[in-house]
């Protein structure tokens, strides 16, 4: 894996606490940030794939409406 340096500007208290967390976990701060960013991007990828899968599934269903609702909200909720 190829690496690239980046410059971050973080609030001092957040940075201090993040360093303590990294020390507790026995990893450098850059390792902790790498882990968190990898986890974030993995979750985003999983969400995108799940969304695409479920939208494709919706195309398979025939609800007999052909995408057109023939009723109004009032029809469904008679008062």
N, C-alpha and C positions, 0 to 999 in steps of 0.2 A: 504494500500500500504506500502510495506517495503522500508525503506530508507537506503542508504549507503553513507557515507562520502567520498568525493574525494578531492584531492589537485590539484589546477590549478595554472599554471604559466602564468600570463597575462601581457602584457605591461602596465606600470603604467598609461598612459594616457587613455587607453581603460578601465581599471578598474575604474578610477576616473569618466569618463563619464557614464559608466554603473551604478555606484552607484547613480549618479544624476538622471538618468532615473528611477531607482527603487524608489527613494524618490518621484519623481513627480507622479509616479503611485501608491504610497502608499503601496509598497510591499518590502519585504526584497530582497536583491540581489539574494539570493538562490531561492526565488520565481520567480524572473524575469528569471533567468537561467533555472529553471525547465520549465516554460512556453515556452521559446524559444526552448528548446530541445524537449519538447513534440510536439510542432508545427512542428519541423523539422522531427521527426520520423513519425508523422501522414502523412505529405506530402509524405514522402518516401514510406510509406505503400500504400497510394492512388495511387501513380505513378506505383508501382509494380503491384497492382491489375488491373489498367487500361491497362498496358502493356500486362499482361497475357490475359485479356479479348479480347483485339484487336488482339493479335497474334492468339488466338483461333478462332476469327471470320475469319481471313484470311484463316484458314484451311477449312472453309465452302465454300469459293468461288471457282468456277470452271472457270478459265479464258481460258480454252481450251489449255493451254500450257503444262500442267502437269509438271510445273516447269522448262521447257526447252525453252529458247529463240531460235528461229530459224532464227533470224535476227541479223545483226550487227549494231553497232552505225552508220556506214556509210550508211547502207540501210535506216535508219530512217531519216538521215540528208543529203540527196543528195545535193551535192554542185556543 
